[in-house]
Amino acid sequence: MEYTLSRYLVPMGEKILTPWVPFGREVRRLRLKAGLSLAEAARSLTITSGMLSKVERATRATKKDTAVELDRIFGTEGALLRRWSEATSHAADPEWFRQVLRSEEKATEIRTWGLALVPGFLQVEPYARAVFRSGRPLDRPDEIEHLVAGRMERFKTHTRENGPTLWVVLDESVLRRVVGSADVMTAQLQHLHGLGEAGTIRLQILPSATVDSPGSSGPFRLLTVPDGTTLLYAESSGGGSIYDALPEVRRHIALFGELQARALTPGDSLGLIREVLHA
C-alpha cells in the first residue's frame, strides 16, 4: 500500500519526518524546474540519487553539507540553507507539539476555549514573544524567536483559503490581563476585534462575573478532521496532549457548548473589546 505526499509516492514502511517535508518539497520543486532527473542532479552531489529521493520525500534528514551543495547547484543563494536551518530547529520540537500541528493542518473546524491567554494561533508577534519570555525563562533568545515564528505560521495555517471554521470563546480576563505592555495589549485586542469583525473567527467573550464557569479546569481545543472525527487538545504548563477517547472528547464538546451558551453574543463580544480598548 502506498500513500501520496505532495504529489509523489512514499513507499510503505518509510516514515515521513514532518519537519523535513517543506525542505523536501522545495528541493523537488527546484529539481523539476531545472529539468533534472534524480540521477542527473545527484551527479553534482556527494549523495546518491536514492538518497536524494529520500530527501525529497522527507524520509531522511538532510546533512548541512548536502544542503550547501543543493543551494549551490540550484543557485538559491542561501535560501535552501535557511530552509535546512528551519527544518533542523523544528525537528527538536516535542512530539506532542508536532501532533497538534498535524491535526490542525487537517482540521475542518477548530473550537477553542481560552482561559488566561489569547490562544497561540491568534496572538500577534509582540504578545507571543512576551508570553514565551515570561513562561520560558531558561530559553535562549534564538529559541524564543523560533517559537514566535512557529506561532505566526500557525495563524497562516488556520486562516488560509478554505481553512477550518474557527470558533473561539475567551474569558473576559484575557482581554484585561496585561501581557508585555499596554501597547502590546492594544495591538492584540485590535487584532482580535478585526478578526471577529471580518468573520475570520466566531468570537465570544465569557464575562468574568459568570458563576461556576464551565471552563475553569483549563484551556482546550477541539479539532474536527475531514472524516468527522473530533480530537481534543488539552493544554498544560508543561505542554499539551491530544486525546481521541470518546468520553473525554464528548465531555469537552459539552463544555464548549456550555461556554458558548453563557458567553456574550459575537456582536456584544466585539463591543466589549472596544470598551476595553477605549478604557
C-alpha positions in Angstrom: 0.0 0.0 0.0 1.2 3.5 -0.8 0.0 7.0 0.0 0.8 10.4 -1.5 2.6 13.3 -0.1 3.0 16.5 -2.2 2.1 14.6 -5.4 4.7 11.9 -5.2 4.7 8.5 -3.6 6.1 7.4 -0.3 6.7 3.6 -0.2 5.0 1.8 2.7 7.4 1.2 5.6 9.2 4.6 5.2 8.4 7.1 8.0 7.9 10.7 6.9 9.9 13.2 9.0 7.4 16.0 9.3 9.8 18.8 10.0 11.6 18.0 6.8 8.6 18.0 4.5 8.8 21.7 3.4 12.6 21.3 2.7 12.0 18.1 0.6 9.2 19.7 -1.3 11.3 22.7 -2.2 14.2 20.5 -3.3 11.9 18.6 -5.6 10.3 21.8 -7.0 13.8 23.2 -7.8 15.0 20.0 -9.4 11.9 19.7 -11.6 12.2 23.4 -12.5 15.8 22.8 -13.6 14.6 19.9 -15.7 16.9 17.4 -13.9 16.2 13.7 -13.1 17.2 12.4 -9.7 20.3 10.7 -11.3 21.3 13.9 -13.1 21.0 16.1 -10.0 22.9 13.5 -7.9 25.9 13.7 -10.2 26.7 17.2 -8.7 26.2 15.9 -5.2 28.0 13.7 -2.7 24.9 11.6 -2.2 23.2 9.0 -4.4 20.1 9.5 -6.4 18.3 7.1 -4.0 19.3 9.3 -1.0 18.2 12.4 -2.9 14.8 10.8 -3.4 14.6 10.2 0.3 15.5 13.8 1.0 12.7 14.9 -1.3 10.2 12.5 0.2 11.2 13.7 3.7 12.0 10.2 4.9 15.6 11.1 5.6 17.0 14.2 7.4 19.5 16.2 5.3 23.0 16.9 6.4 24.2 20.5 6.2 26.9 19.7 3.6 24.2 18.4 1.3 22.0 21.5 1.9 25.0 23.6 0.9 25.6 21.6 -2.3 21.9 21.8 -3.2 21.9 25.5 -2.6 24.9 25.8 -5.0 23.6 23.7 -7.8 20.2 25.3 -7.8 21.6 28.8 -7.4 19.2 29.7 -4.5 21.8 31.9 -2.8 21.3 30.6 0.8 17.5 30.1 0.6 17.8 26.3 0.8 20.2 26.6 3.6 17.8 28.7 5.5 15.1 26.1 5.0 17.5 23.5 6.2 18.0 25.5 9.4 14.3 25.8 9.9 13.8 22.1 9.5 16.6 21.3 11.9 15.1 23.6 14.6 11.6 22.2 14.1 13.0 18.6 14.4 13.7 19.5 18.0 10.0 20.3 18.7 8.4 17.8 21.1 6.3 15.1 19.6 3.1 16.3 21.2 3.6 19.7 19.5 4.1 18.1 16.1 0.9 16.0 16.6 -1.0 19.2 17.3 0.4 20.9 14.1 -0.5 17.9 12.0 -4.0 17.7 13.4 -4.5 21.5 12.9 -3.4 21.3 9.3 -6.1 18.7 8.6 -8.9 20.2 10.6 -12.1 21.4 9.1 -13.3 23.0 12.3 -11.4 24.2 15.4 -13.2 25.2 18.6 -11.0 26.9 21.2 -11.5 27.9 24.8 -9.0 30.5 26.2 -9.0 30.9 30.0 -5.9 33.0 30.8 -4.2 34.0 27.5 -5.2 34.7 23.9 -4.8 31.3 22.1 -1.5 30.9 20.4 -2.7 30.9 16.8 -4.4 34.3 17.4 -1.5 36.0 19.1 0.3 38.9 17.5 4.1 38.7 17.4 4.9 41.0 20.4 2.2 39.3 22.5 3.6 35.8 21.6 7.1 37.0 22.4 6.1 38.3 25.8 4.3 35.1 26.6 7.3 32.9 25.7 9.8 35.2 27.5 7.8 35.1 30.8 6.9 31.4 30.5 10.3 30.1 29.4 12.9 32.0 31.3 15.6 29.4 30.6 15.3 29.6 26.8 17.9 31.4 24.7 16.7 34.4 22.6 17.1 32.4 19.4 14.9 29.6 20.9 12.3 32.2 21.8 12.3 33.6 18.3 11.9 30.1 16.8 8.8 29.6 18.9 7.4 33.0 17.9 8.0 32.3 14.2 6.2 28.9 14.6 3.2 30.6 16.2 2.9 33.1 13.4 3.0 30.3 10.9 0.1 28.6 12.7 -2.0 31.8 12.2 -1.4 31.5 8.4 -2.4 27.8 8.5 -5.6 28.5 10.3 -6.7 31.4 8.2 -5.7 30.1 4.8 -8.3 30.0 2.0 -10.6 27.0 2.6 -9.1 26.7 6.1 -11.0 25.5 9.1 -14.0 27.1 10.7 -12.8 28.8 13.8 -15.0 29.1 16.9 -13.3 30.9 19.8 -14.6 31.6 23.4 -12.4 33.7 25.7 -12.7 34.5 29.3 -13.1 38.3 29.8 -9.9 38.3 31.9 -7.9 37.5 28.8 -8.9 41.0 27.5 -7.9 42.8 30.7 -4.7 40.9 31.7 -1.7 43.0 30.5 0.8 40.9 28.6 4.0 42.6 27.5 2.8 46.2 27.8 -0.2 48.4 27.3 0.9 48.9 23.6 1.2 45.2 23.1 -2.3 44.7 24.5 -3.7 47.4 22.3 -2.3 45.7 19.2 -3.5 42.3 20.4 -7.1 43.4 21.1 -7.2 45.3 17.8 -6.2 42.1 16.0 -8.9 40.1 17.8 -11.5 42.7 17.0 -10.5 42.8 13.3 -10.7 39.0 13.0 -14.1 38.9 14.7 -15.5 41.8 12.7 -14.3 40.3 9.4 -15.8 36.9 10.3 -12.5 35.2 10.2 -13.2 33.8 13.6 -16.5 33.4 15.5 -15.6 35.2 18.7 -17.5 35.2 22.0 -16.4 36.5 25.4 -17.4 34.9 28.7 -18.0 37.6 31.3 -15.8 37.4 34.4 -18.9 37.6 36.5 -20.1 34.2 35.3 -20.8 32.0 38.3 -19.3 28.4 38.2 -17.6 28.9 34.8 -17.7 25.6 32.8 -14.1 26.3 31.6 -12.4 26.7 35.0 -10.5 23.4 34.6 -8.3 24.9 31.9 -7.9 25.8 28.2 -8.6 23.3 25.5 -9.2 22.9 21.8 -11.5 20.6 19.8 -10.2 19.7 16.3 -12.6 18.1 13.8 -10.9 16.4 10.9 -12.3 15.6 7.4 -13.7 12.1 8.4 -15.8 13.7 11.1 -13.6 12.6 14.0 -13.1 15.2 16.7 -9.8 15.3 18.7 -9.2 17.0 22.0 -6.1 19.0 22.7 -5.8 19.8 26.3 -3.1 22.4 27.3 -1.0 22.4 30.5 2.0 24.3 31.8 4.4 21.6 30.5 2.9 21.4 27.0 -0.2 19.5 26.0 -1.7 16.2 24.9 -4.1 15.0 22.2 -7.0 12.7 23.1 -9.4 10.8 20.9 -11.1 8.8 23.6 -14.8 9.4 23.2 -15.7 10.0 26.8 -13.2 12.9 27.1 -14.0 14.3 23.7 -17.7 14.2 24.4 -17.3 15.9 27.8 -15.3 18.7 26.3 -17.8 19.1 23.4 -20.5 19.6 26.0 -18.3 22.0 28.0 -17.7 24.1 24.8 -21.4 24.2 24.2 -22.0 25.4 27.8 -19.3 28.1 27.3 -21.0 29.4 24.2 -24.4 29.4 25.8 -23.1 31.5 28.7 -20.9 33.8 26.7 -21.9 37.2 25.2 -23.1 37.2 21.6 -20.5 37.8 18.9 -21.7 41.4 18.5 -21.7 42.1 22.2 -18.3 40.5 22.5 -16.9 42.9 19.9 -18.5 45.7 21.8 -16.7 44.6 25.0 -13.4 44.5 23.2 -14.0 48.1 22.0 -14.9 49.1 25.6 -11.6 47.7 26.9 -9.6 49.3 24.2 -11.1 52.8 25.0 -10.9 52.4 28.8 
